[in-house]
């Protein structure tokens, strides 16, 4: 369908040579003259009651290519030539078949010109509306880009203010909390920039997670390997992408901070599964695992509590489970 539409776009260039009326006039004369020559050549074949047989196609061609006015000129010239050359005595009683042919020629020309006038007017309005929509889309894209830019700048300012505030705090726990706040704000800023989709289309999880996780690992400085398994090519709508990305970021940051606290390297596997409806995302690490007395409702860090809250906003749940060699964080949501 798209190919057929693209092939038909040339119709929007009609009428041609609208800015060169004299050339249009010359071509109308040439087409009408050609119709006359063809009618003369077919004089012995066509019956005398069809004096305009070759002029009507000339009218259609001129109206189609050059517009209604050149088509009207072709109709007048064809009528005159047909009347003068192919009616034996035009001012006497015409032949029995001539009068109906003349009436039909006039009626056909009027109908053709009216139809082409309507079609070309509708095409012109369509082109104008599409150009207007294109300008609106460009304006929307520009405004959306500017909004994203301002949001990103505001987040950077907020992170900078918190970093400055850290200099005036002596307590180590408070400094750590401020560091975490700066990290989360920076994460939100990264996600916002990655979600630049002015048309609102969904985004693939791999395209969303790869740069986000890479920045978390780079900030930590440990050689941690991350593998993303996405067999269903899961895509997230913009309203779900931000909380999901934050949940994954918190789970990965928790694995780096606690699971690999006493290790120089590690591995994290992220598995994405499409459900009907909804989806599930698992983040499994091969770190030191969870404490035996771990309870999400009592022992979870602030980051995991934030992840659980965001999961609830998505209509799902977030949980941490022990593994023989590491820990598993799982986000499950049934939201379509």
C-alpha positions, 0 to 999 in steps of 0.5 A: 500500500505504501509503494502504491501511494508513493507511485501515485504521488506524481499525480500531485504534480498536475497540472504541469507547466502551470507557471508557463501558460504560453507553453501550455497553449502551444502544447494544446494546439499541438495535441488538438492538431494531432487529433485533427490529423488522426481524424482526417486519416480515419475519415473513411473508416469512421461514419459521418455522424462522429465528427468529434471522435478524436477531439474528445480524447484530446480534451481529456489529455489537455485537461488532465495534464494542463488543467481546466482552462487548457482543457476548455481551450482544447474543447473549443478548438475541437468543436470548431474543427469538428464542425468545420471539417467533418460536417458537410453543410454545418449551417444547413440541417445537419445529418441525422447522426451529427446533431446528437454527436454535437450535443454529446460532445458538448455534454462530455466536455462539460462533464470532463472539465467539471470532474477534472476541476473537482479532482485537481482542487481536491488534490491541491487541498490534500497537498496543502493539508499534508504540508500543514500536518508536516509543519505541525509535526516538525513543530511538535518534534521541536517542542518535544526535543526542547522539553526533553532538553530542559528536563535533562538540564533541570535534572543535571542542576538538581544533581549538581545541587545535591553534590554541592550539599554533600560537601557540607555533610560530615556524616558518612551515611548522609553522604552515601544517601546523597550519592545514591540520590545523585545517581538516581537523578542521573539515571532518570536523566539518561532514561529521559534522553533515551526515550526521545520518541516524539511519535510515542512509539514503543522502544525495545528493551535492549536498546533501552537497557544497554547504555543504561547498564553500561553507565552503571558498570562504568561508574562502578569500575569493576569488570562485570559482564552483562548478558541481555536475553530478549527472545521475544523482542520485548518493546515498552510503551513510553509510560512503562519504559521509565519505571521499568528502566529504573527498576532494572537500574536499581536491581543492577546497582544493588547487585553491583553494590552488595552482590559483588562487594567483596569481588573484583568481577562478576556476571549479571544475566537479564532475561526478558519474557513476554506474557499474555498480557504483560511481561517479566524481567529477571536480573540474576547475578552470581554474587554472594547472594542474599542473607538468610534472614532477608525480607523485602518488607523489612531488610530491603534497601531504599533502592529495592523499596523504590523498585517495589513501589514502581512495580506496584505503580505498573500493576505488578510486583517486584521480588528478590529471591536467593539462588545457589550462587547469587540472587535473582530480582524479578519484575512481573507485571500483567499490564498490557 
